[in-house]
Amino acid sequence: MKKIVMMVAVASVCFASSAFAGSLNPGDSVSCNNANSITLESAGTPGDDRGAANAAVWKSSNFTTVAISLSPNDDQGFPGEGAAGAHKTGVDPRYTMGRKQVVLTKQTEFSRGDSIGDISGEVRITNIGTVGLSVTCG
């Protein structure tokens, strides 16, 4: 009987962690296990460091850490062809705003050589920025 109760408790914890949805404060971490998708969204406002949220994503499938930056209120900011002092850099002005959210989706039969494509197994997300980060494991 004790074994059955223990197995049910372990299964409940596994399912609960794979369906996590919530906000991570700076420095907080969360894990998703065998998720079909992981949504990361900046919970900041333009006054909060321009809404820029930063996350470190560690994947157990290939022991890789990838940094993701979401900057919905930020752009390249190179007016005047990227003038740096008195010298033009030749960088064309691009004022496309950054993204507020990104969705990582599970890919079947994926080569483990890629750094972000495989989200099978445990995926640990850590908020390494100064703005809140919303994480949903689906």
Summary of the structure (lengths in Angstrom):
residues: 138
radius of gyration: 19.1
end to end distance: 31.8
largest distance: 77.7
contacts: 397
relative contact order: 0.33
helix: 17%
strand: 34%
